[in-house]
Amino acid sequence: MQHRLGPTTRPSFAYGSLRGRCAALRFFALALALLAAAPARAADFEREVPAEPGGRLRVDVDGGRVQIETHNEDTVRVEAHTWGFRAGAGDFELRRDGDEVELHGSFGALSFLGGPKVEVRVRVPEAFSAEVRTGGGAVQLEQLEGRVAVRTGGGRVEVDEITGDVEVRSSGGEVRVSEVEGRVEVRSSGGGVRASDVSGAVEIRTSGGDLRIHDVGGPVDARTSGGNISVRFLAEPAGTLETSGGSVEVEFEEGHGVDLDARTSGGRIDLDDLALEGRVEGDEVRARLGGGGDSLQIRTSGGNIRIRAR
């Protein structure tokens, strides 16, 4: 006996799938229509509030480029410029509470369609701390006397001429820090890091990228999951340098002592004719220089190690 599939027993999954595709196409057609119809106009936000030296600035924006610099006035002045899709539909707010000034910029409701392009420029008194959080975009700070903290979802970060500690958290992008009278801490999910002319300790973690740390006056704790490490000490060498895939180069002034613990799993160690006392082999060194000193540990899983005095 043969059974025929009648009209009331026809599978319905094909209709549901077709309806879903049609709904998705209508949604994207509507989104494209909105983009085409919306004017690519620009919008500006300019505000200023009084602020005494020694205060703190907090910037919290959904995204965009943020630049913070100093001026010779006891005010915090904000100039924000947006352009592109629905540029005027976002919202900025500047307020002061005691010695703290806060700037908020929100464009989250438009992010699924790209949102506008945003640039924020803030001028503060020279003696001022700053905290910046952005969902994504370049951040630049310079010439501040105070603590600096940056958190970005992705983008280049530049911090220059800071009298105070510096802390950077980035989900991806190059980080450059220079001329800091204080300590530096950087954590990145991916991207190279450069730090130079730092008076205090340096601590850096990145999931991938080269680390270049030059002219540092404190210990260095630098670790990368994939990249080369180059460190030049001004004071006695100390700290921990680790890479899962790259070479390590260390330079310090002649006459400094150090307790050295270095090992490579896939390369060789070049000691540049240093007079060491202890165990010295081609791929492992546990020895003292100049009677010993602070501990310096070096590890690489795939690369050479070079240590030299200048």
C-alpha positions as CSV (number, residue, x, y, z in Angstrom):
1,M,0.0,0.0,0.0
2,Q,1.4,3.4,-0.9
3,H,0.8,6.5,1.3
4,R,0.7,9.9,-0.3
5,L,1.6,13.1,1.6
6,G,-1.6,15.2,1.6
7,P,-1.6,19.0,1.8
8,T,-2.4,19.0,5.5
9,T,0.7,17.0,6.3
10,R,3.3,18.9,4.3
11,P,6.4,19.8,6.4
12,S,6.3,23.4,7.6
13,F,10.0,24.0,8.4
14,A,10.6,25.3,4.9
15,Y,8.0,28.0,5.3
16,G,9.4,29.1,8.7
17,S,12.9,29.3,7.2
18,L,11.7,31.3,4.3
19,R,9.7,33.7,6.5
20,G,12.9,34.2,8.7
21,R,15.0,35.1,5.6
22,C,12.4,37.5,4.3
23,A,12.2,39.2,7.7
24,A,16.0,39.5,7.8
25,L,16.1,41.0,4.3
26,R,13.4,43.5,5.2
27,F,15.4,44.6,8.3
28,F,18.6,45.1,6.4
29,A,16.7,47.0,3.6
30,L,15.3,49.3,6.3
31,A,18.7,49.8,7.8
32,L,20.2,50.7,4.4
33,A,17.3,53.1,3.8
34,L,17.9,54.8,7.1
35,L,21.6,55.2,6.2
36,A,20.8,56.6,2.8
37,A,18.2,59.0,4.2
38,A,20.1,60.3,7.2
39,P,22.1,63.4,6.5
40,A,25.9,63.1,7.2
41,R,25.9,66.3,9.1
42,A,28.2,67.4,11.8
43,A,27.5,68.5,15.4
44,D,29.7,70.3,17.9
45,F,29.7,70.4,21.7
46,E,31.7,73.1,23.5
47,R,31.5,73.6,27.3
48,E,33.8,75.0,30.0
49,V,33.7,74.6,33.8
50,P,35.9,76.1,36.5
51,A,38.5,73.8,38.0
52,E,41.3,74.2,40.5
53,P,44.7,72.6,40.0
54,G,45.0,69.3,41.7
55,G,41.6,68.0,40.5
56,R,40.7,65.0,38.5
57,L,39.1,64.6,35.0
58,R,37.0,61.6,34.2
59,V,36.1,60.9,30.5
60,D,33.6,58.2,29.6
61,V,32.6,57.9,25.9
62,D,31.2,55.1,23.8
63,G,33.9,55.5,21.2
64,G,36.0,58.0,19.3
65,R,39.3,59.8,19.5
66,V,40.1,61.4,22.8
67,Q,42.9,64.0,23.3
68,I,43.7,65.6,26.7
69,E,46.2,68.4,27.0
70,T,46.9,71.3,29.4
71,H,46.4,75.0,29.3
72,N,47.2,78.0,31.5
73,E,43.7,78.5,32.9
74,D,41.8,77.2,35.9
75,T,39.2,75.6,33.8
76,V,38.3,72.4,32.0
77,R,37.4,73.1,28.5
78,V,35.8,70.5,26.2
79,E,35.5,70.6,22.4
80,A,33.8,67.6,20.9
81,H,33.1,67.1,17.2
82,T,30.9,64.4,15.7
83,W,30.1,63.8,12.0
84,G,28.6,61.1,9.8
85,F,25.5,59.1,10.4
86,R,23.1,60.7,12.9
87,A,25.9,62.9,14.2
88,G,23.5,65.1,16.2
89,A,21.6,62.2,17.8
90,G,24.3,61.5,20.4
91,D,24.6,63.1,23.8
92,F,27.4,64.8,25.7
93,E,27.3,65.9,29.3
94,L,29.9,67.9,31.3
95,R,29.5,68.3,35.0
96,R,31.6,69.3,38.0
97,D,31.4,67.8,41.5
98,G,33.9,69.3,43.9
99,D,37.4,68.8,42.5
100,E,36.2,66.2,40.0
101,V,35.0,67.0,36.5
102,E,33.2,64.4,34.4
103,L,32.5,64.2,30.7
104,H,30.1,61.6,29.3
105,G,29.4,60.8,25.7
106,S,26.8,58.3,24.6
107,F,26.1,57.0,21.1
108,G,25.3,53.4,22.0
109,A,21.8,53.2,20.5
110,L,23.3,53.9,17.1
111,S,26.3,51.5,17.3
112,F,24.6,48.7,15.3
113,L,24.5,51.0,12.3
114,G,28.0,52.3,12.7
115,G,27.2,55.5,14.6
116,P,28.9,58.8,14.1
117,K,32.6,59.6,14.1
118,V,33.7,61.3,17.3
119,E,36.7,63.5,18.3
120,V,37.0,64.9,21.8
121,R,39.6,67.4,22.9
122,V,39.9,68.4,26.5
123,R,42.1,71.1,28.1
124,V,42.8,71.0,31.8
125,P,45.1,72.8,34.3
126,E,48.6,71.4,34.2
127,A,48.3,69.9,37.8
128,F,45.5,67.5,37.1
129,S,44.8,63.8,37.1
130,A,42.9,62.1,34.3
131,E,40.9,58.9,33.7
132,V,39.7,58.0,30.3
133,R,37.4,55.2,29.2
134,T,36.4,54.7,25.6
135,G,34.7,51.8,23.8
136,G,37.2,52.1,21.0
137,G,39.4,54.7,19.5
138,A,42.8,56.5,19.8
139,V,43.7,58.1,23.1
140,Q,46.4,60.8,23.6
141,L,47.4,62.5,26.9
142,E,50.3,64.8,27.5
143,Q,52.0,67.2,30.0
144,L,50.0,66.3,33.1
145,E,51.0,66.5,36.7
146,G,48.9,63.7,38.2
147,R,47.9,60.1,37.9
148,V,46.8,58.9,34.4
149,A,44.5,55.9,33.7
150,V,43.3,54.8,30.3
151,R,40.9,52.0,29.3
152,T,40.1,51.5,25.7
153,G,38.3,48.7,23.7
154,G,40.8,49.1,21.0
155,G,43.0,51.8,19.4
156,R,46.4,53.5,19.7
157,V,47.3,55.0,23.1
158,E,50.0,57.7,23.5
159,V,51.0,59.1,26.9
160,D,53.8,61.7,27.1
161,E,55.3,63.9,29.7
162,I,53.5,62.8,32.8
163,T,54.5,63.5,36.4
164,G,52.7,60.7,38.2
165,D,51.8,57.0,37.7
166,V,50.4,55.7,34.4
167,E,48.1,52.8,33.9
168,V,46.8,51.6,30.5
169,R,44.3,48.8,29.7
170,S,43.7,48.1,26.1
171,S,41.8,45.3,24.2
172,G,44.1,45.8,21.2
173,G,46.4,48.4,19.7
174,E,49.8,49.9,20.0
175,V,50.7,51.6,23.3
176,R,53.4,54.2,23.7
177,V,54.4,55.8,27.0
178,S,57.3,58.3,27.4
179,E,58.8,60.7,29.8
180,V,57.1,59.5,33.0
181,E,58.2,60.5,36.5
182,G,56.5,57.6,38.2
183,R,55.7,53.9,37.5
184,V,54.0,52.5,34.4
185,E,51.6,49.6,34.1
186,V,50.3,48.4,30.8
187,R,48.0,45.4,30.0
188,S,47.0,44.7,26.4
189,S,45.1,41.9,24.7
190,G,47.2,42.4,21.6
191,G,49.7,45.0,20.4
192,G,53.2,46.2,20.8
193,V,54.2,48.4,23.7
194,R,56.9,51.0,23.9
195,A,58.0,52.7,27.1
196,S,60.9,55.1,27.4
197,D,62.3,57.6,29.9
198,V,60.5,56.2,32.9
199,S,61.8,56.9,36.4
200,G,60.0,54.1,38.3
201,A,59.1,50.5,37.9
202,V,57.5,49.2,34.6
203,E,55.1,46.3,34.4
204,I,53.8,45.2,31.0
205,R,51.6,42.3,29.9
206,T,50.5,41.7,26.3
207,S,49.0,38.7,24.5
208,G,51.0,39.4,21.4
209,G,53.5,42.1,20.3
210,D,57.0,43.4,20.7
211,L,58.0,45.2,24.0
212,R,60.6,48.0,23.8
213,I,61.4,49.4,27.2
214,H,64.3,51.9,27.2
215,D,65.9,54.2,29.8
216,V,64.0,52.9,32.8
217,G,65.1,53.7,36.4
218,G,63.3,50.9,38.2
219,P,62.7,47.1,37.9
220,V,60.9,45.7,34.8
221,D,58.3,43.0,34.7
222,A,57.6,42.4,31.0
223,R,55.8,39.5,29.5
224,T,54.4,38.8,26.0
225,S,52.8,35.7,24.5
226,G,54.5,36.4,21.2
227,G,57.1,39.0,20.4
228,N,60.6,40.3,21.1
229,I,61.6,42.1,24.3
230,S,64.2,44.9,24.4
231,V,65.1,46.5,27.8
232,R,67.7,49.2,28.6
233,F,68.2,49.9,32.3
234,L,69.4,53.2,33.7
235,A,69.7,51.8,37.3
236,E,70.7,48.3,38.4
237,P,69.0,45.6,36.2
238,A,66.1,43.8,38.0
239,G,62.9,42.1,37.2
240,T,61.4,39.4,35.0
241,L,61.4,39.2,31.2
242,E,59.4,36.5,29.5
243,T,58.3,35.7,25.9
244,S,56.7,32.6,24.4
245,G,58.1,33.3,21.0
246,G,60.9,35.9,20.4
247,S,64.3,37.1,21.4
248,V,65.3,39.1,24.5
249,E,67.9,41.8,24.6
250,V,69.1,43.5,27.8
251,E,71.4,46.4,28.2
252,F,72.7,48.2,31.3
253,E,75.5,50.5,32.4
254,E,78.9,48.9,33.1
255,G,79.7,48.5,36.8
256,H,76.2,47.3,37.9
257,G,75.9,44.0,39.6
258,V,73.1,41.5,39.0
259,D,72.0,37.9,39.9
260,L,71.2,36.5,36.5
261,D,68.9,33.6,35.8
262,A,68.4,33.2,32.0
263,R,67.2,30.3,29.9
264,T,66.1,29.7,26.3
265,S,64.3,26.6,24.9
266,G,65.1,27.4,21.3
267,G,68.1,29.6,20.9
268,R,71.4,30.6,22.5
269,I,72.6,33.1,25.0
270,D,75.2,35.8,24.1
271,L,76.8,37.4,27.1
272,D,79.1,39.9,25.3
273,D,82.2,38.9,27.3
274,L,80.7,39.6,30.7
275,A,82.7,38.3,33.7
276,L,80.2,36.1,35.4
277,E,80.6,33.7,38.3
278,G,78.4,30.6,38.3
279,R,76.8,28.3,35.8
280,V,77.2,29.5,32.2
281,E,76.0,27.3,29.4
282,G,74.9,27.9,25.8
283,D,71.2,27.9,26.6
284,E,71.1,28.5,30.4
285,V,72.9,30.9,32.8
286,R,72.7,31.1,36.5
287,A,75.5,33.4,37.6
288,R,76.5,36.6,39.3
289,L,77.9,39.7,37.8
290,G,80.0,42.2,39.8
291,G,79.5,40.5,43.1
292,G,75.8,40.1,42.6
293,G,72.8,42.4,43.0
294,D,69.1,42.3,42.4
295,S,67.6,39.3,40.6
296,L,67.0,39.4,36.8
297,Q,65.1,36.4,35.3
298,I,64.9,35.9,31.6
299,R,62.9,33.3,29.8
300,T,62.1,32.6,26.1
301,S,60.5,29.6,24.5
302,G,61.8,30.3,21.0
303,G,64.6,32.9,20.5
304,N,68.0,34.1,21.5
305,I,69.0,36.1,24.6
306,R,71.6,38.8,24.5
307,I,72.9,40.6,27.6
308,R,75.5,43.4,27.5
309,A,77.0,46.3,29.5
310,R,77.5,49.6,27.9
